[in-house]
Amino acid sequence: MKGVDGVQWWRGLEEVPPDWGRCVATIGVFDGVHRGHQRVIRRAVERGRAAGLPVVLVTFNPHPAAVLRPDRQPAVLTTPAYKASLLETLGVDAVLVLAFTVEFSQRGPDEFVSATLVEALHAAAVVVGDNFRFGHKAVGDVETLRELGEKYDFDVEGVSLEGESPATLSSTAIRERIAAGDVDAAAAALGRPHRIEGVVVRGHDRGARLLGFPTANLESPPHTAIPADGVYAGWLASRDSRWPAAISVGTNPQFGDTDRSVEAYALDRDDLELYGEHVAVEFVARLRDTQRFDSVDELVAAMRHDVERVRDIVGGA
């Protein structure tokens, strides 16, 4: 299967062409495809281009934690489709998606390397983040990979994931910032605004009927990394269009709702028919906490103020 710009997608080792030659490989879960991931992947691409070799990115589905610790599965930063589109822009030639199962997790470092990097991909070099771990119970690290590289004749490079700040660029740290509502810090680490996706479903229809602000109510996949309750400036995007938006995350205490929701109002648009469509919401800045006002009129006044702040931050007619 080929993706954008001819990127090949292989779902399992059996889909790797039997005549595949040598390559440069990079390995990781790459949830979020954040700036640290981008640094690792671009380094692999640099080495591949310098050596005249194709670059293969090896990743896993589902997230390993969903299999090994299902009761503590981390919030997901990117849907598989969005992650794929981000990876395809980074210059890799092929993506190998390995099914992560309990059986797969029990493979030792040598077994994983010999089956994947040696027998299937014929790797000449492997580039990973300097915090890379692999093998049963994550016993393998970059030094383990170097030792196996000497055994199987491939070079290994560990790339630092340290950012400009003292904190290491990591998916875990980004999840924490999103959970706290700090979408600015998340965007700085991701290299773009945090984005969630979902299908537009019917809510209580108060936005258009009672408040004068028709909203798209997103139903996102389980374990999506949704920001803390509050009101945000950002964007609402469908397949063909993108609008500045005021975004509300929370339970809507004004009306006593208990279910948490994500609703986006596209500025100055009361003509959108998005029910049943797959859309995306991007979070640019946090405006305020979720509040319960003394009256609906006060709520509407606050929403008007929110809209004007969105205009100032992301634009809009």
C-alpha positions in Angstrom: 0.0 0.0 0.0 1.2 3.5 -0.9 0.3 6.7 0.9 1.1 10.4 0.2 4.1 11.0 -2.0 4.6 7.3 -2.5 5.2 6.3 1.1 4.8 2.6 1.4 2.7 1.2 4.3 3.3 -2.3 5.5 1.0 -3.8 8.2 3.2 -6.6 9.5 6.5 -8.2 8.6 4.8 -10.3 5.9 4.0 -7.2 3.9 7.7 -6.2 3.6 8.8 -7.0 0.0 10.9 -10.1 0.0 13.5 -8.4 -2.2 13.8 -5.4 0.1 17.4 -4.2 0.3 19.3 -2.3 3.0 17.8 0.7 4.6 18.0 3.1 7.5 15.4 2.4 10.2 13.9 4.4 13.1 11.6 2.9 15.7 9.0 4.2 18.2 5.4 4.5 19.1 5.5 8.2 18.0 2.2 9.1 19.6 1.8 12.9 18.9 4.7 13.0 16.4 6.1 15.8 18.6 9.2 17.8 18.0 11.4 15.2 19.7 10.0 12.5 17.4 10.4 14.8 14.4 14.1 15.3 15.3 14.7 11.6 15.4 12.9 10.9 12.2 14.6 13.7 10.3 18.0 12.5 11.5 17.1 9.1 10.1 16.1 10.7 6.8 19.4 12.7 6.8 21.4 9.5 7.2 19.3 7.6 4.6 19.8 10.4 2.0 23.5 10.6 2.7 23.9 6.8 2.3 21.5 6.6 -0.7 19.3 4.2 1.3 15.5 4.3 1.9 14.2 5.1 5.3 11.8 2.8 7.1 9.8 4.0 10.2 8.8 1.1 12.5 5.9 1.8 14.8 3.2 -0.2 16.8 -0.5 -0.5 17.0 -2.2 -0.4 19.4 -0.2 1.7 21.9 1.8 -0.8 24.0 0.3 0.5 27.2 -3.2 -0.4 26.0 -2.0 -4.0 25.9 0.3 -4.2 28.9 -1.6 -1.9 31.3 -5.2 -1.5 29.9 -6.4 -0.1 33.2 -3.8 2.7 32.9 -3.9 3.3 29.2 -2.5 6.8 28.4 -4.6 9.4 26.6 -3.9 9.3 22.9 -2.5 12.4 21.3 -3.1 11.5 17.6 -5.6 9.2 15.9 -4.0 6.6 13.7 -5.0 8.4 10.5 -3.7 11.8 11.7 -0.5 10.2 12.9 0.0 8.6 9.5 -0.5 11.9 7.7 2.1 13.6 10.0 4.6 10.8 9.5 4.2 11.0 5.7 5.3 14.6 5.7 8.7 13.9 7.3 10.4 12.2 4.4 10.3 8.5 5.2 10.0 6.1 2.4 8.1 3.4 4.2 6.2 2.8 7.4 6.1 -0.7 9.1 3.2 -1.0 11.5 3.6 -4.0 13.9 0.7 -5.4 15.8 1.5 -5.0 19.5 0.1 -8.0 21.3 0.9 -9.8 24.6 2.8 -12.4 22.7 4.8 -9.7 20.8 5.6 -8.0 24.1 7.3 -11.2 25.4 10.0 -11.2 22.7 13.5 -10.4 24.0 15.6 -7.6 22.4 17.6 -10.1 20.3 14.5 -11.8 18.9 12.9 -8.4 18.0 16.1 -7.1 16.3 16.8 -10.3 14.4 13.2 -10.7 13.1 12.5 -7.1 12.3 15.7 -5.1 11.7 17.8 -7.9 10.3 15.7 -10.5 8.5 12.9 -8.3 7.3 14.4 -4.8 6.8 18.2 -5.5 6.4 18.9 -2.3 8.3 22.3 -0.7 7.7 21.7 1.9 10.4 19.1 2.4 13.2 18.2 5.9 14.6 16.2 6.1 17.8 15.6 8.6 20.7 18.1 8.4 23.5 15.4 7.2 25.8 14.4 4.2 23.6 13.5 1.0 25.3 12.5 -2.3 23.8 12.2 -6.0 24.4 10.3 -8.0 27.1 9.8 -5.7 30.1 11.6 -3.0 28.3 15.0 -4.5 29.3 16.7 -3.2 26.1 18.0 0.4 25.7 20.2 2.2 23.2 23.3 0.5 24.5 21.6 -2.9 24.1 20.8 -1.9 20.5 24.4 -0.9 19.9 25.6 -4.3 21.1 23.1 -6.1 18.8 24.2 -3.8 16.0 27.7 -5.0 16.4 26.5 -8.6 16.3 24.3 -8.1 13.2 26.3 -5.5 11.4 24.3 -2.3 11.6 25.1 1.1 13.1 23.1 2.7 15.9 22.6 6.4 16.7 20.7 7.7 19.8 19.3 11.2 19.3 18.8 13.5 22.3 15.2 14.5 23.0 16.1 17.4 25.2 14.2 20.6 24.2 15.1 24.2 24.7 13.6 24.0 28.2 15.0 21.7 30.9 12.2 19.3 30.3 12.6 16.4 27.9 10.2 16.3 25.0 8.0 13.4 25.6 4.4 12.3 24.9 3.9 11.8 28.7 4.8 15.4 29.4 2.6 16.7 26.6 -0.4 14.7 27.9 0.1 16.2 31.3 0.1 19.8 29.9 -3.1 19.0 27.9 -4.8 17.5 30.9 -3.9 20.7 32.8 -5.4 22.9 30.0 -2.0 24.3 29.1 -2.5 24.0 25.3 0.2 26.7 24.7 2.9 24.5 26.2 1.5 21.4 24.4 1.6 23.2 21.1 5.2 24.3 21.7 6.3 20.7 22.3 4.2 19.3 19.4 5.2 22.0 16.9 1.5 22.6 16.1 -1.8 23.0 18.1 -3.1 19.9 19.8 -5.9 18.4 17.7 -8.7 16.1 18.6 -11.1 14.5 16.1 -14.5 13.0 16.2 -18.0 12.7 14.7 -20.4 15.6 15.1 -23.4 14.3 17.1 -26.6 16.0 18.4 -26.4 17.5 21.8 -29.1 19.5 23.6 -29.3 22.1 20.7 -29.1 24.9 23.3 -26.3 26.7 21.3 -28.5 27.7 18.4 -31.9 27.6 20.1 -31.2 29.4 23.4 -27.8 31.0 23.2 -27.4 32.1 19.6 -24.1 30.2 19.1 -24.7 27.0 17.2 -22.0 24.4 18.1 -20.6 21.2 16.7 -20.7 18.6 19.5 -17.8 16.1 19.0 -17.9 12.5 19.9 -14.2 11.5 20.0 -12.7 8.0 20.3 -12.1 6.5 23.7 -8.9 7.6 25.5 -8.5 10.8 23.4 -6.3 13.4 25.1 -8.9 16.1 25.8 -7.8 19.4 27.5 -9.0 20.4 30.9 -12.5 21.9 31.3 -12.6 25.4 30.0 -13.1 27.7 27.0 -10.5 27.8 24.3 -9.6 29.7 21.1 -8.8 27.5 18.1 -10.1 26.0 14.9 -12.9 23.8 13.7 -12.0 21.8 10.5 -14.0 19.6 8.3 -12.7 17.7 5.3 -12.7 20.7 3.0 -13.0 23.8 5.3 -11.5 25.3 8.4 -13.0 28.1 10.6 -11.8 30.1 13.6 -13.7 28.7 16.6 -14.6 29.2 20.3 -14.3 25.8 21.9 -16.0 24.7 25.2 -14.8 21.6 27.1 -16.7 20.4 30.1 -20.0 19.4 31.7 -21.9 22.7 31.1 -22.7 23.6 34.7 -25.1 26.4 33.7 -27.7 23.8 32.8 -26.8 21.0 35.2 -25.4 18.6 32.6 -23.1 15.8 33.9 -21.7 14.4 30.7 -18.4 16.0 29.6 -18.5 17.3 26.0 -16.4 19.2 23.5 -18.4 21.8 21.5 -17.0 24.2 18.9 -18.7 27.3 17.6 -17.4 28.4 14.1 -17.3 32.2 14.3 -20.1 33.9 12.5 -21.4 30.6 10.9 -25.0 29.6 11.6 -25.4 27.7 8.3 -23.1 24.7 8.8 -24.7 21.3 8.6 -22.1 19.0 10.2 -24.1 16.3 11.9 -22.5 12.9 11.1 -19.4 14.4 9.7 -15.9 13.6 10.9 -14.3 16.9 12.0 -11.3 18.1 13.9 -10.8 20.7 16.7 -7.5 22.4 17.2 -6.7 24.2 20.5 -4.7 27.4 20.2 -5.1 29.2 23.5 -7.0 28.8 26.8 -9.4 31.7 27.4 -11.0 30.9 30.8 -12.3 28.3 33.2 -15.7 26.8 32.8 -18.1 28.9 34.9 -21.7 28.9 36.1 -23.3 32.3 35.7 -26.2 33.9 37.6 -28.3 34.0 34.5 -28.4 32.9 30.9 -27.9 36.5 29.8 -24.6 36.7 31.7 -23.5 33.4 30.0 -24.4 34.9 26.6 -22.4 38.1 27.4 -19.4 36.0 28.4 -19.7 33.9 25.2 -19.7 37.1 23.1 -16.6 38.2 24.9 -15.0 34.8 24.2 -15.8 35.2 20.5 -14.1 38.5 20.4 -11.0 37.1 22.1 -10.9 34.3 19.5 -11.0 36.9 16.8 -8.0 38.6 18.4 -6.0 35.3 18.8 -6.8 33.4 15.6 -8.6 35.8 13.4 -12.1 35.7 11.8 -14.3 38.1 10.0 
